[in-house]
Amino acid sequence: MRKHNKFLLALSLTLFAGFIGAQMLTANEAKQGREAEPAPTPAVQPAPANGKLLDHLGDTKVISVEPVRQMFSHRTHVVQYKIACVDCHNGIFEQKWGAARAKGDYTHEDAFDKGLYCGVCHDGKAAFATVGEQNCVTCHGSNMVAPDMIYFQKPVRTVVFDHKDHVDKGMKCAECHLQLFDTRAGAAEEQPEKFVMQALYDGKYCGACHDGKAAFASDTRCTTCHIGVRGNERRLAQSAEGKGKNAK
C-alpha cells in the first residue's frame, strides 16, 4: 500500500512538471512569434489639402554655394505655380546634386541668357528674367554688383585686382568665371598653396592673360598688384577718412 502511494505521488509530480513545462514552452513560442512579426507600419499621413502640399516634407529650398550662393524654392514652383517635377527633371536639370555645376556652363552668360537651365522659363516672358537688379535679389539675396576693387589677403598681403578696370575694357564675366576664378568671394584664397605666383607663370588664374602677350607678364610691374602691408594700411586709413567725411 505504501509503495502504491509513492507511485501515485511520483506520477502526479511528473504530470505536474510536464504541464508546467508545456505552459512555459507555449509562452516562449508565443513570445518568439510576436518578436518575429514585423512592426506595424504607421499610417501615412495624407498631405494637407490647404495649399501647403509639401509641409510634411520639411524645407524645400535648394541652396547652391557654387558657382555663387543662390536659392531655389521647390515650394514656390511646385505648390504656388503648379509646376510638375517632370517639367524640370530630367530635361532641364538632372536629379543629381551638383550635376549642373559639374558641367561648367552653369552661369548667366553661358546658359541662362541662352535659354538653358533657369533661363528656359526665366526669360522675361514666362517668368521674370534672370537679369535686372531686383530680379537678382530674388535668388541671390543681393544685387550681385561686383566690387570695383578686390583685395586678396592670402597667401600674401595685400594683392589688388581692379575689377572695374577690366570690365571697362570690355571683358565679360565668363572670360574669367568659372574657368579661372569661381564667382565667389574668397574662393581662390581658400587654397593659398595653389594661388601662388608659380600658378600664374603656368597660365592659371591671372596668368591666363598676364603672360606678356595679352597683357603685361605677371612677373613684371609687381607693385601694380602688390601693395603690401603698408599699402593696405593706407587704403584702410583713406577708407575710414572717407566714411568720416560722409558721416558729417
CYANA upper distance limits for C-alpha pairs under 8 A (distance plus 0.5 A):
  1 MET  CA      5 ASN  CA      6.84
  2 ARG  CA      6 LYS  CA      6.85
  3 LYS  CA      7 PHE  CA      6.71
  4 HIS  CA      8 LEU  CA      6.84
  5 ASN  CA      9 LEU  CA      6.67
  6 LYS  CA     10 ALA  CA      6.64
  7 PHE  CA     11 LEU  CA      6.65
  8 LEU  CA     12 SER  CA      6.63
  9 LEU  CA     13 LEU  CA      6.75
 10 ALA  CA     14 THR  CA      6.69
 11 LEU  CA     15 LEU  CA      6.69
 12 SER  CA     16 PHE  CA      6.55
 13 LEU  CA     17 ALA  CA      6.59
 14 THR  CA     18 GLY  CA      6.66
 15 LEU  CA     19 PHE  CA      6.69
 16 PHE  CA     20 ILE  CA      6.81
 17 ALA  CA     21 GLY  CA      6.61
 18 GLY  CA     22 ALA  CA      6.61
 19 PHE  CA     23 GLN  CA      6.76
 20 ILE  CA     24 MET  CA      6.76
 21 GLY  CA     25 LEU  CA      6.61
 22 ALA  CA     26 THR  CA      6.61
 23 GLN  CA     27 ALA  CA      6.70
 24 MET  CA     28 ASN  CA      6.69
 25 LEU  CA     29 GLU  CA      6.62
 26 THR  CA     30 ALA  CA      6.64
 27 ALA  CA     31 LYS  CA      6.66
 28 ASN  CA     32 GLN  CA      6.63
 29 GLU  CA     33 GLY  CA      6.54
 30 ALA  CA     34 ARG  CA      6.75
 31 LYS  CA     35 GLU  CA      6.82
 32 GLN  CA     36 ALA  CA      6.64
 33 GLY  CA     37 GLU  CA      6.85
 47 ALA  CA     52 LYS  CA      8.44
 47 ALA  CA     53 LEU  CA      6.20
 47 ALA  CA     54 LEU  CA      7.73
 47 ALA  CA     55 ASP  CA      8.26
 47 ALA  CA     56 HIS  CA      7.24
 48 PRO  CA     52 LYS  CA      6.94
 48 PRO  CA     53 LEU  CA      6.50
 49 ALA  CA     53 LEU  CA      7.18
 51 GLY  CA     79 VAL  CA      7.58
 52 LYS  CA     79 VAL  CA      7.77
 53 LEU  CA     79 VAL  CA      7.03
 54 LEU  CA     58 GLY  CA      7.54
 54 LEU  CA     60 THR  CA      8.13
 54 LEU  CA     75 ARG  CA      7.33
 54 LEU  CA     79 VAL  CA      8.04
 55 ASP  CA     59 ASP  CA      8.26
 60 THR  CA     73 SER  CA      6.61
 60 THR  CA     74 HIS  CA      5.82
 60 THR  CA     75 ARG  CA      6.30
 61 LYS  CA     71 MET  CA      7.29
 61 LYS  CA     72 PHE  CA      6.15
 61 LYS  CA     73 SER  CA      4.89
 61 LYS  CA     74 HIS  CA      6.36
 61 LYS  CA     75 ARG  CA      7.81
 62 VAL  CA     71 MET  CA      6.36
 62 VAL  CA     72 PHE  CA      5.56
 62 VAL  CA     73 SER  CA      6.74
 62 VAL  CA     74 HIS  CA      7.89
 63 ILE  CA     69 ARG  CA      7.68
 63 ILE  CA     70 GLN  CA      6.47
 63 ILE  CA     71 MET  CA      5.22
 63 ILE  CA     72 PHE  CA      6.94
 64 SER  CA     68 VAL  CA      7.46
 64 SER  CA     69 ARG  CA      5.78
 64 SER  CA     70 GLN  CA      5.71
 64 SER  CA     71 MET  CA      6.72
 65 VAL  CA     69 ARG  CA      4.60
 65 VAL  CA     70 GLN  CA      7.09
 66 GLU  CA    101 ARG  CA      7.59
 66 GLU  CA    182 ASP  CA      8.12
 66 GLU  CA    183 THR  CA      8.30
 66 GLU  CA    184 ARG  CA      7.83
 67 PRO  CA    101 ARG  CA      7.53
 67 PRO  CA    106 TYR  CA      8.20
 67 PRO  CA    107 THR  CA      8.33
 67 PRO  CA    178 LEU  CA      7.77
 67 PRO  CA    182 ASP  CA      6.35
 67 PRO  CA    183 THR  CA      6.12
 67 PRO  CA    184 ARG  CA      7.04
 68 VAL  CA    182 ASP  CA      8.22
 68 VAL  CA    183 THR  CA      6.16
 68 VAL  CA    184 ARG  CA      5.94
 69 ARG  CA    140 HIS  CA      6.83
 69 ARG  CA    184 ARG  CA      8.12
 70 GLN  CA    139 CYS  CA      5.96
 70 GLN  CA    140 HIS  CA      5.02
 70 GLN  CA    141 GLY  CA      7.97
 71 MET  CA    139 CYS  CA      5.69
 71 MET  CA    140 HIS  CA      6.92
 72 PHE  CA    139 CYS  CA      7.32
 73 SER  CA     77 HIS  CA      7.17
 74 HIS  CA     78 VAL  CA      6.28
 74 HIS  CA     79 VAL  CA      8.36
 75 ARG  CA     79 VAL  CA      5.83
 75 ARG  CA     80 GLN  CA      7.40
 76 THR  CA     80 GLN  CA      5.50
 76 THR  CA     81 TYR  CA      7.02
 77 HIS  CA     81 TYR  CA      5.56
 77 HIS  CA     82 LYS  CA      6.94
 77 HIS  CA     83 ILE  CA      6.19
 78 VAL  CA     82 LYS  CA      5.27
 78 VAL  CA     83 ILE  CA      5.24
 78 VAL  CA     84 ALA  CA      6.76
 78 VAL  CA     85 CYS  CA      7.96
 79 VAL  CA     83 ILE  CA      7.96
 83 ILE  CA     87 ASP  CA      7.17
 84 ALA  CA     88 CYS  CA      8.21
 85 CYS  CA     89 HIS  CA      6.50
 86 VAL  CA     90 ASN  CA      7.15
 86 VAL  CA     91 GLY  CA      8.27
 87 ASP  CA     91 GLY  CA      7.95
 87 ASP  CA     92 ILE  CA      8.35
 88 CYS  CA     92 ILE  CA      5.47
 88 CYS  CA     93 PHE  CA      6.26
 89 HIS  CA     93 PHE  CA      5.78
 89 HIS  CA     94 GLU  CA      6.22
 89 HIS  CA     95 GLN  CA      6.74
 90 ASN  CA     94 GLU  CA      5.25
 90 ASN  CA     95 GLN  CA      6.91
 92 ILE  CA    116 LEU  CA      7.76
 92 ILE  CA    117 TYR  CA      5.95
 92 ILE  CA    120 VAL  CA      8.39
 93 PHE  CA     99 ALA  CA      8.31
 93 PHE  CA    100 ALA  CA      7.45
 93 PHE  CA    117 TYR  CA      7.12
 94 GLU  CA     99 ALA  CA      6.90
 94 GLU  CA    100 ALA  CA      8.01
 95 GLN  CA     99 ALA  CA      8.43
 98 GLY  CA    102 ALA  CA      6.66
 99 ALA  CA    103 LYS  CA      7.20
100 ALA  CA    104 GLY  CA      7.86
100 ALA  CA    105 ASP  CA      8.11
100 ALA  CA    106 TYR  CA      6.43
101 ARG  CA    105 ASP  CA      7.78
101 ARG  CA    106 TYR  CA      6.22
104 GLY  CA    178 LEU  CA      7.67
104 GLY  CA    179 GLN  CA      8.45
105 ASP  CA    110 ASP  CA      5.92
105 ASP  CA    111 ALA  CA      6.65
106 TYR  CA    110 ASP  CA      7.34
106 TYR  CA    111 ALA  CA      6.54
106 TYR  CA    112 PHE  CA      8.24
106 TYR  CA    117 TYR  CA      8.15
107 THR  CA    111 ALA  CA      6.11
107 THR  CA    112 PHE  CA      6.97
107 THR  CA    174 ALA  CA      8.29
108 HIS  CA    112 PHE  CA      5.05
108 HIS  CA    113 ASP  CA      6.02
108 HIS  CA    130 THR  CA      8.11
109 GLU  CA    113 ASP  CA      6.15
109 GLU  CA    114 LYS  CA      7.93
109 GLU  CA    173 CYS  CA      8.05
109 GLU  CA    174 ALA  CA      6.74
110 ASP  CA    114 LYS  CA      7.40
110 ASP  CA    174 ALA  CA      7.72
111 ALA  CA    115 GLY  CA      6.85
111 ALA  CA    116 LEU  CA      5.32
111 ALA  CA    117 TYR  CA      7.14
111 ALA  CA    119 GLY  CA      7.65
112 PHE  CA    116 LEU  CA      5.57
112 PHE  CA    117 TYR  CA      6.62
112 PHE  CA    118 CYS  CA      6.49
112 PHE  CA    119 GLY  CA      4.65
112 PHE  CA    120 VAL  CA      7.92
112 PHE  CA    130 THR  CA      7.43
113 ASP  CA    119 GLY  CA      6.74
113 ASP  CA    123 ASP  CA      8.41
113 ASP  CA    130 THR  CA      7.97
114 LYS  CA    119 GLY  CA      7.43
115 GLY  CA    119 GLY  CA      4.80
115 GLY  CA    120 VAL  CA      5.09
115 GLY  CA    121 CYS  CA      8.18
115 GLY  CA    123 ASP  CA      7.67
116 LEU  CA    120 VAL  CA      5.73
118 CYS  CA    122 HIS  CA      6.42
118 CYS  CA    130 THR  CA      8.32
119 GLY  CA    123 ASP  CA      6.20
119 GLY  CA    129 ALA  CA      8.10
119 GLY  CA    130 THR  CA      7.24
121 CYS  CA    125 LYS  CA      8.22
121 CYS  CA    126 ALA  CA      5.93
121 CYS  CA    127 ALA  CA      6.22
122 HIS  CA    126 ALA  CA      6.86
122 HIS  CA    127 ALA  CA      5.12
122 HIS  CA    128 PHE  CA      5.72
122 HIS  CA    129 ALA  CA      5.19
122 HIS  CA    130 THR  CA      6.34
123 ASP  CA    127 ALA  CA      6.70
123 ASP  CA    128 PHE  CA      6.83
123 ASP  CA    129 ALA  CA      5.03
123 ASP  CA    130 THR  CA      7.24
124 GLY  CA    128 PHE  CA      5.01
124 GLY  CA    129 ALA  CA      4.54
124 GLY  CA    130 THR  CA      8.20
125 LYS  CA    129 ALA  CA      8.03
128 PHE  CA    135 ASN  CA      7.55
129 ALA  CA    135 ASN  CA      7.49
130 THR  CA    135 ASN  CA      7.01
130 THR  CA    136 CYS  CA      7.49
131 VAL  CA    135 ASN  CA      6.81
131 VAL  CA    136 CYS  CA      7.03
132 GLY  CA    136 CYS  CA      6.66
133 GLU  CA    137 VAL  CA      7.10
133 GLU  CA    143 ASN  CA      5.57
133 GLU  CA    144 MET  CA      8.22
134 GLN  CA    138 THR  CA      7.24
134 GLN  CA    143 ASN  CA      7.31
135 ASN  CA    139 CYS  CA      7.74
136 CYS  CA    140 HIS  CA      6.26
136 CYS  CA    141 GLY  CA      7.70
136 CYS  CA    142 SER  CA      6.95
136 CYS  CA    143 ASN  CA      5.74
136 CYS  CA    144 MET  CA      7.13
137 VAL  CA    141 GLY  CA      4.94
137 VAL  CA    142 SER  CA      5.01
137 VAL  CA    143 ASN  CA      5.69
137 VAL  CA    144 MET  CA      8.21
138 THR  CA    142 SER  CA      8.41
140 HIS  CA    144 MET  CA      7.77
146 ALA  CA    163 HIS  CA      8.10
147 PRO  CA    163 HIS  CA      7.33
147 PRO  CA    164 LYS  CA      8.11
148 ASP  CA    162 ASP  CA      6.77
148 ASP  CA    163 HIS  CA      5.60
148 ASP  CA    164 LYS  CA      5.25
148 ASP  CA    165 ASP  CA      8.41
149 MET  CA    160 VAL  CA      7.38
149 MET  CA    161 PHE  CA      6.26
149 MET  CA    162 ASP  CA      5.27
149 MET  CA    163 HIS  CA      5.91
149 MET  CA    164 LYS  CA      7.45
150 ILE  CA    160 VAL  CA      6.15
150 ILE  CA    161 PHE  CA      5.53
150 ILE  CA    162 ASP  CA      7.00
150 ILE  CA    163 HIS  CA      7.25
151 TYR  CA    158 THR  CA      6.88
151 TYR  CA    159 VAL  CA      6.19
151 TYR  CA    160 VAL  CA      5.13
151 TYR  CA    161 PHE  CA      6.99
152 PHE  CA    156 VAL  CA      8.20
152 PHE  CA    157 ARG  CA      7.29
152 PHE  CA    158 THR  CA      6.25
152 PHE  CA    159 VAL  CA      5.48
152 PHE  CA    160 VAL  CA      6.69
152 PHE  CA    161 PHE  CA      8.47
152 PHE  CA    186 GLY  CA      8.36
152 PHE  CA    189 GLU  CA      7.76
153 GLN  CA    157 ARG  CA      4.99
153 GLN  CA    158 THR  CA      5.62
153 GLN  CA    159 VAL  CA      7.16
153 GLN  CA    189 GLU  CA      8.06
154 LYS  CA    158 THR  CA      8.23
154 LYS  CA    189 GLU  CA      5.88
154 LYS  CA    192 PRO  CA      6.50
155 PRO  CA    189 GLU  CA      7.32
155 PRO  CA    192 PRO  CA      5.38
155 PRO  CA    193 GLU  CA      7.90
155 PRO  CA    195 PHE  CA      7.64
155 PRO  CA    196 VAL  CA      7.79
157 ARG  CA    226 HIS  CA      8.25
157 ARG  CA    227 ILE  CA      8.34
157 ARG  CA    228 GLY  CA      5.92
157 ARG  CA    229 VAL  CA      6.41
157 ARG  CA    232 ASN  CA      8.35
158 THR  CA    226 HIS  CA      6.48
158 THR  CA    227 ILE  CA      6.21
158 THR  CA    228 GLY  CA      5.23
158 THR  CA    229 VAL  CA      6.63
158 THR  CA    231 GLY  CA      8.13
158 THR  CA    232 ASN  CA      6.72
159 VAL  CA    225 CYS  CA      5.77
159 VAL  CA    226 HIS  CA      5.11
159 VAL  CA    227 ILE  CA      6.71
159 VAL  CA    228 GLY  CA      7.58
160 VAL  CA    225 CYS  CA      5.53
160 VAL  CA    226 HIS  CA      7.02
160 VAL  CA    227 ILE  CA      7.73
161 PHE  CA    225 CYS  CA      7.13
162 ASP  CA    166 HIS  CA      7.17
163 HIS  CA    167 VAL  CA      6.88
164 LYS  CA    168 ASP  CA      6.45
165 ASP  CA    169 LYS  CA      6.83
166 HIS  CA    170 GLY  CA      7.45
166 HIS  CA    171 MET  CA      6.48
167 VAL  CA    171 MET  CA      5.51
167 VAL  CA    172 LYS  CA      7.25
171 MET  CA    175 GLU  CA      7.30
172 LYS  CA    176 CYS  CA      8.26
173 CYS  CA    177 HIS  CA      6.37
174 ALA  CA    178 LEU  CA      7.14
174 ALA  CA    179 GLN  CA      8.44
175 GLU  CA    179 GLN  CA      8.16
176 CYS  CA    180 LEU  CA      5.54
176 CYS  CA    181 PHE  CA      6.37
177 HIS  CA    181 PHE  CA      5.66
177 HIS  CA    182 ASP  CA      6.14
177 HIS  CA    183 THR  CA      6.50
178 LEU  CA    182 ASP  CA      5.47
178 LEU  CA    183 THR  CA      7.14
180 LEU  CA    204 LYS  CA      7.15
180 LEU  CA    205 TYR  CA      5.51
180 LEU  CA    206 CYS  CA      8.17
180 LEU  CA    208 ALA  CA      8.28
181 PHE  CA    187 ALA  CA      8.14
181 PHE  CA    188 ALA  CA      7.43
181 PHE  CA    205 TYR  CA      7.07
182 ASP  CA    187 ALA  CA      6.80
182 ASP  CA    188 ALA  CA      8.06
183 THR  CA    187 ALA  CA      8.45
186 GLY  CA    190 GLU  CA      6.87
187 ALA  CA    191 GLN  CA      8.06
188 ALA  CA    192 PRO  CA      7.63
188 ALA  CA    195 PHE  CA      6.76
189 GLU  CA    195 PHE  CA      7.33
191 GLN  CA    195 PHE  CA      6.80
192 PRO  CA    196 VAL  CA      7.43
194 LYS  CA    199 ALA  CA      7.28
195 PHE  CA    199 ALA  CA      7.04
195 PHE  CA    205 TYR  CA      8.23
196 VAL  CA    200 LEU  CA      7.40
197 MET  CA    201 TYR  CA      6.83
197 MET  CA    218 SER  CA      8.36
198 GLN  CA    202 ASP  CA      6.74
199 ALA  CA    203 GLY  CA      7.04
199 ALA  CA    204 LYS  CA      5.85
199 ALA  CA    205 TYR  CA      7.64
199 ALA  CA    207 GLY  CA      7.87
200 LEU  CA    204 LYS  CA      5.43
200 LEU  CA    205 TYR  CA      6.41
200 LEU  CA    206 CYS  CA      6.47
200 LEU  CA    207 GLY  CA      4.48
200 LEU  CA    208 ALA  CA      7.65
200 LEU  CA    210 HIS  CA      8.45
200 LEU  CA    218 SER  CA      7.26
201 TYR  CA    207 GLY  CA      6.43
201 TYR  CA    211 ASP  CA      7.99
201 TYR  CA    218 SER  CA      7.55
201 TYR  CA    219 ASP  CA      8.28
202 ASP  CA    207 GLY  CA      7.44
203 GLY  CA    207 GLY  CA      4.90
203 GLY  CA    208 ALA  CA      4.92
203 GLY  CA    209 CYS  CA      8.09
203 GLY  CA    211 ASP  CA      7.77
204 LYS  CA    208 ALA  CA      5.75
206 CYS  CA    210 HIS  CA      6.47
206 CYS  CA    218 SER  CA      8.12
207 GLY  CA    211 ASP  CA      6.28
207 GLY  CA    217 ALA  CA      8.09
207 GLY  CA    218 SER  CA      6.78
209 CYS  CA    213 LYS  CA      8.15
209 CYS  CA    214 ALA  CA      5.90
209 CYS  CA    215 ALA  CA      6.26
210 HIS  CA    214 ALA  CA      6.86
210 HIS  CA    215 ALA  CA      5.15
210 HIS  CA    216 PHE  CA      5.74
210 HIS  CA    217 ALA  CA      5.14
210 HIS  CA    218 SER  CA      5.84
211 ASP  CA    215 ALA  CA      6.74
211 ASP  CA    216 PHE  CA      6.80
211 ASP  CA    217 ALA  CA      4.85
211 ASP  CA    218 SER  CA      6.87
212 GLY  CA    216 PHE  CA      4.99
212 GLY  CA    217 ALA  CA      4.45
212 GLY  CA    218 SER  CA      8.07
213 LYS  CA    217 ALA  CA      7.94
216 PHE  CA    220 THR  CA      7.53
216 PHE  CA    221 ARG  CA      8.37
218 SER  CA    222 CYS  CA      8.02
221 ARG  CA    225 CYS  CA      8.37
222 CYS  CA    226 HIS  CA      6.43
223 THR  CA    227 ILE  CA      6.42
227 ILE  CA    231 GLY  CA      5.30
227 ILE  CA    232 ASN  CA      7.10
228 GLY  CA    232 ASN  CA      6.72
229 VAL  CA    233 GLU  CA      6.74
230 ARG  CA    234 ARG  CA      6.77
231 GLY  CA    235 ARG  CA      6.67
232 ASN  CA    236 LEU  CA      6.69
233 GLU  CA    237 ALA  CA      6.64
234 ARG  CA    238 GLN  CA      6.59
235 ARG  CA    239 SER  CA      6.62
236 LEU  CA    240 ALA  CA      6.63
237 ALA  CA    241 GLU  CA      6.61
238 GLN  CA    242 GLY  CA      6.58
239 SER  CA    243 LYS  CA      6.76
240 ALA  CA    244 GLY  CA      6.71
241 GLU  CA    245 LYS  CA      6.86
242 GLY  CA    246 ASN  CA      6.77
243 LYS  CA    247 ALA  CA      6.61
244 GLY  CA    248 LYS  CA      7.09
